[in-house]
Amino acid sequence: MIKIAPSILSADFSRLGEQILKTKEAGAEYLHIDVMDGVFVPNISFGAPVYKCIRKLTDQFFDVHLMIVDPIRYIDAFVKAGADGITIHHEACANRIETLEYIRSKGVRPAISIKPKTDPYVLERYLPYVDMILIMSVEPGFGGQSFIPSAIDSTRVAAELVRESGRDIDIEVDGGLSAANAGLVTSVGANVIVAGSAVFGAPDMARAISDIRQNGEKDYLKLLK
């Protein structure tokens, strides 16, 4: 069913440990961890040492999203820090398949991501090498952006490619999602929802996560019928 991945980029870093524990108590299966290098995207976030510190707080799935150039250089560091899954970008990596294979060799789930303007059919070549596809529904680099509707078509194409492949591959969508619009992407095949501001900016985090899940699952179940 639908998994919720709160993006800690939107958390209050003065209360990071407390807020992470709240996401777990609220039932969020994943934590989405954005790593930015200021080169591939116009922002810098945090690296492996930061999430190594929070790894001991929770057994949630650490969904590490590398928005960095030439990510193979840092895979070992992220694995050692506690990553459960590592996503690289099609647009930021020349040796993509080699990097995905290296991630898997470390016992971590490999994933590939595309930006909103990237043709989703490029994903087909990666299907034998990934356990998840991440569709960006905002331009990567900053939290709090509005959902880009073209991500619905990209998600639909990704889901069709996965079905044709016969493989069990998760489809994650990240950017501008909330309870109000999660169904737009789950209705076409997404089963992992990244939410930042909609979770960490909500007056009631548990209610926000519950609402995203319920609304997303309602439309996902229609798709499965």
C-alpha positions as CSV (number, residue, x, y, z in Angstrom):
1,M,0.0,0.0,0.0
2,I,1.0,3.7,0.2
3,K,4.1,4.6,2.1
4,I,4.7,8.1,3.5
5,A,8.2,9.6,3.4
6,P,8.4,12.9,5.3
7,S,11.2,15.0,3.9
8,I,13.4,16.3,6.7
9,L,14.5,19.2,4.6
10,S,11.3,20.9,5.8
11,A,11.9,20.0,9.5
12,D,12.8,22.5,12.3
13,F,16.5,21.6,12.7
14,S,16.5,23.0,16.2
15,R,14.0,20.1,17.0
16,L,15.1,17.6,14.5
17,G,15.3,14.6,16.8
18,E,11.9,15.3,18.3
19,Q,10.3,15.8,14.9
20,I,11.7,12.6,13.5
21,L,10.4,10.6,16.5
22,K,7.0,12.2,15.8
23,T,7.0,11.0,12.2
24,K,7.6,7.5,13.4
25,E,4.9,7.7,16.1
26,A,2.5,9.0,13.3
27,G,3.2,5.9,11.2
28,A,5.6,7.2,8.5
29,E,7.5,4.3,7.2
30,Y,10.2,6.3,5.5
31,L,12.4,9.4,6.1
32,H,13.3,11.2,3.0
33,I,16.8,12.7,3.2
34,D,17.8,15.2,0.6
35,V,21.5,15.6,-0.1
36,M,22.4,18.6,-2.2
37,D,25.8,19.7,-3.5
38,G,25.2,23.3,-4.7
39,V,26.2,22.1,-8.2
40,F,23.5,19.9,-9.6
41,V,20.9,22.0,-7.7
42,P,21.3,25.6,-6.5
43,N,21.3,24.7,-2.8
44,I,23.4,22.9,-0.2
45,S,21.8,20.7,2.4
46,F,23.6,18.2,4.6
47,G,25.8,15.1,4.1
48,A,26.3,11.7,5.6
49,P,27.6,12.9,9.1
50,V,24.2,14.6,9.8
51,Y,22.0,11.6,9.1
52,K,24.5,9.2,10.7
53,C,23.7,11.1,14.0
54,I,19.9,10.6,13.5
55,R,20.2,7.0,12.4
56,K,20.3,5.8,16.0
57,L,16.9,7.6,16.7
58,T,14.7,5.4,14.5
59,D,14.4,2.2,12.5
60,Q,12.5,4.0,9.7
61,F,13.7,3.4,6.2
62,F,16.3,6.0,5.3
63,D,15.4,7.1,1.8
64,V,18.5,9.0,0.7
65,H,18.0,11.2,-2.3
66,L,21.4,12.3,-3.8
67,M,21.0,15.5,-5.8
68,I,24.7,15.6,-6.4
69,V,27.1,15.3,-9.4
70,D,29.0,12.0,-9.8
71,P,27.4,10.3,-6.8
72,I,29.4,7.1,-6.9
73,R,32.2,9.0,-5.1
74,Y,30.1,9.1,-1.9
75,I,28.1,5.9,-1.9
76,D,30.3,4.2,0.7
77,A,29.9,7.2,3.1
78,F,26.1,7.2,2.8
79,V,25.9,3.4,3.2
80,K,28.1,3.6,6.3
81,A,25.9,6.4,7.7
82,G,22.8,4.2,7.6
83,A,21.1,4.6,4.2
84,D,18.5,1.9,3.4
85,G,17.9,3.2,-0.1
86,I,19.9,5.6,-2.3
87,T,18.5,7.5,-5.2
88,I,20.7,9.0,-7.9
89,H,19.6,11.4,-10.7
90,H,19.6,10.5,-14.4
91,E,20.6,14.0,-15.1
92,A,23.6,14.2,-12.7
93,C,25.4,11.0,-13.4
94,A,27.3,9.7,-16.4
95,N,27.9,6.2,-15.1
96,R,24.4,5.6,-14.0
97,I,24.1,1.8,-14.3
98,E,27.5,1.2,-12.8
99,T,26.5,3.4,-9.8
100,L,23.1,1.6,-9.4
101,E,24.9,-1.7,-9.5
102,Y,27.4,-0.5,-6.9
103,I,24.6,0.6,-4.6
104,R,23.0,-2.8,-4.8
105,S,26.3,-4.5,-4.1
106,K,26.4,-2.7,-0.8
107,G,23.1,-4.2,0.3
108,V,21.2,-1.0,-0.3
109,R,18.1,-0.5,-2.5
110,P,19.1,1.5,-5.7
111,A,16.7,4.0,-7.2
112,I,16.8,6.5,-10.1
113,S,15.1,9.9,-10.3
114,I,14.2,12.3,-13.1
115,K,13.4,16.0,-13.0
116,P,10.1,17.4,-14.3
117,K,11.2,18.2,-17.8
118,T,13.0,14.9,-18.4
119,D,11.3,12.4,-20.8
120,P,10.0,9.6,-18.5
121,Y,10.7,7.0,-21.2
122,V,14.5,7.3,-20.3
123,L,13.5,5.2,-17.2
124,E,13.1,2.1,-19.2
125,R,16.8,1.4,-19.5
126,Y,17.1,1.4,-15.7
127,L,14.3,-1.1,-14.8
128,P,16.6,-4.1,-14.4
129,Y,18.8,-2.2,-12.0
130,V,16.5,-0.3,-9.6
131,D,14.0,-1.1,-6.8
132,M,12.4,2.4,-7.0
133,I,11.8,5.2,-9.4
134,L,11.5,8.8,-8.1
135,I,9.5,11.3,-10.1
136,M,10.2,14.9,-9.2
137,S,7.1,17.0,-9.2
138,V,9.0,20.2,-8.5
139,E,12.4,21.4,-9.7
140,P,14.9,19.8,-7.2
141,G,16.8,22.1,-4.8
142,F,14.3,23.8,-2.5
143,G,11.4,22.7,-0.3
144,G,8.0,24.4,-0.3
145,Q,7.4,24.6,-4.0
146,S,4.1,24.0,-5.8
147,F,3.3,20.7,-7.5
148,I,4.0,20.6,-11.2
149,P,1.1,18.8,-13.0
150,S,3.2,17.3,-15.7
151,A,4.5,14.9,-13.0
152,I,1.2,13.1,-13.3
153,D,2.0,12.0,-16.8
154,S,5.5,11.1,-15.9
155,T,4.2,8.9,-13.1
156,R,1.7,7.2,-15.4
157,V,4.5,6.4,-17.9
158,A,6.8,5.1,-15.1
159,A,4.0,2.8,-13.8
160,E,3.3,1.5,-17.3
161,L,7.0,0.7,-17.8
162,V,7.2,-1.1,-14.5
163,R,4.1,-3.2,-15.3
164,E,5.5,-4.1,-18.6
165,S,8.8,-5.1,-17.0
166,G,7.1,-7.5,-14.6
167,R,9.4,-6.3,-11.8
168,D,8.3,-5.1,-8.4
169,I,9.5,-1.5,-8.4
170,D,8.2,1.2,-6.1
171,I,7.2,4.6,-7.7
172,E,7.9,7.6,-5.5
173,V,6.8,11.2,-6.1
174,D,8.4,14.2,-4.5
175,G,7.4,17.8,-4.5
176,G,4.4,19.9,-3.5
177,L,2.4,17.0,-2.3
178,S,-0.2,17.0,0.5
179,A,-3.5,15.3,1.4
180,A,-5.2,17.6,-1.1
181,N,-3.3,16.3,-4.2
182,A,-1.6,13.0,-3.3
183,G,-4.4,11.1,-5.1
184,L,-3.3,12.7,-8.4
185,V,-0.2,10.6,-8.4
186,T,-1.4,7.5,-6.6
187,S,-4.3,7.2,-9.0
188,V,-1.7,6.6,-11.8
189,G,0.6,4.3,-9.9
190,A,2.7,6.0,-7.3
191,N,2.9,4.2,-4.0
192,V,5.5,6.2,-2.1
193,I,4.6,9.9,-1.3
194,V,7.3,12.4,-0.2
195,A,5.8,15.3,1.8
196,G,7.8,18.0,3.5
197,S,5.9,21.2,4.3
198,A,2.6,19.3,4.4
199,V,4.0,17.2,7.3
200,F,6.5,19.4,9.2
201,G,4.4,22.5,8.7
202,A,1.2,21.0,9.9
203,P,-0.3,21.9,13.3
204,D,-1.0,18.2,13.8
205,M,1.7,16.0,12.2
206,A,0.0,12.7,12.9
207,R,-3.3,14.0,11.3
208,A,-1.4,15.3,8.3
209,I,0.3,11.9,7.7
210,S,-2.9,10.1,8.2
211,D,-4.8,12.3,5.7
212,I,-2.1,12.0,3.0
213,R,-2.2,8.2,3.4
214,Q,-5.9,7.9,3.4
215,N,-6.4,10.1,0.4
216,G,-3.6,8.5,-1.5
217,E,-4.7,4.9,-0.7
218,K,-8.3,5.7,-1.8
219,D,-7.2,6.5,-5.3
220,Y,-4.5,3.8,-5.4
221,L,-7.1,1.1,-4.6
222,K,-9.3,2.3,-7.5
223,L,-6.3,1.8,-9.8
224,L,-5.8,-1.8,-8.5
225,K,-9.5,-2.7,-9.2
